[in-house]
């Protein structure tokens, strides 16, 4: 089984640390599932971008996949109302 390396952007790390501990645990659990399957059935590709989103309650994990080096970069994590405004 191929395992992907998970890399966090500075913005994503800061966003996760600002959340309550219970929610942090749920988000880290969802991110851990990406190591074995970078595009699970619940993930959606964002239109017009080379990124995907994963839902955890009212929060979204925005990530990109570099298949040639087996890396997943967590770009942003935040509440659904404003997480999409933060990605470039």
C-alpha positions in Angstrom: 0.0 0.0 0.0 1.3 3.4 -1.0 1.4 6.0 1.8 1.4 9.7 1.2 3.3 12.2 3.4 1.2 14.9 4.9 2.6 18.4 4.9 0.8 21.4 6.6 1.1 25.0 5.4 1.7 27.6 8.1 -1.8 28.9 7.7 -3.4 25.5 8.2 -1.3 24.7 11.3 -2.3 28.1 12.8 -6.0 27.5 12.0 -6.0 24.0 13.5 -4.3 25.2 16.8 -7.0 27.9 17.2 -9.8 25.3 17.3 -11.2 23.4 20.3 -9.3 20.2 21.2 -12.2 17.9 20.3 -12.5 19.4 16.9 -8.7 19.3 16.4 -8.8 15.5 17.1 -11.6 15.0 14.5 -9.7 17.1 11.9 -6.4 15.2 12.5 -8.3 11.9 12.2 -9.7 12.9 8.9 -6.3 14.1 7.7 -4.7 10.8 8.8 -7.1 8.9 6.5 -5.7 10.8 3.5 -2.3 9.0 4.0 -3.6 5.8 2.5 -6.3 7.2 0.2 -5.7 10.8 -1.0 -9.1 11.0 -2.7 -11.7 9.3 -0.5 -15.3 9.1 -1.7 -16.3 12.0 0.5 -13.7 14.4 -0.9 -14.7 16.8 -3.6 -12.5 18.6 -6.2 -12.8 22.3 -6.1 -13.9 23.9 -9.4 -11.3 25.9 -11.1 -8.5 24.9 -8.7 -6.1 22.0 -8.3 -7.3 21.4 -4.7 -9.8 19.1 -2.9 -11.9 19.6 0.1 -12.8 17.3 2.9 -15.7 18.0 5.3 -15.5 17.6 9.0 -18.8 18.9 10.5 -19.0 22.7 9.7 -15.3 22.8 8.9 -13.4 22.2 5.7 -9.9 20.9 5.0 -8.5 22.2 1.7 -5.6 20.2 0.4 -3.6 19.6 -2.8 -2.0 16.4 -4.0 1.5 16.0 -5.5 1.3 12.5 -6.9 4.8 12.5 -8.3 6.4 12.9 -4.9 3.6 11.2 -2.9 2.8 14.3 -0.8 -0.5 15.9 0.4 -0.3 19.5 1.4 -3.0 20.8 3.7 -3.5 24.3 2.4 -6.2 25.6 4.7 -8.6 24.6 7.5 -11.5 26.6 8.6 -15.2 27.1 9.0 -17.2 26.6 5.8 -18.5 30.2 5.7 -15.0 31.7 5.1 -12.4 29.0 4.3 -12.9 29.3 0.5 -12.1 33.0 0.6 -8.7 32.4 2.2 -7.2 30.1 -0.5 -5.4 31.7 -3.4 
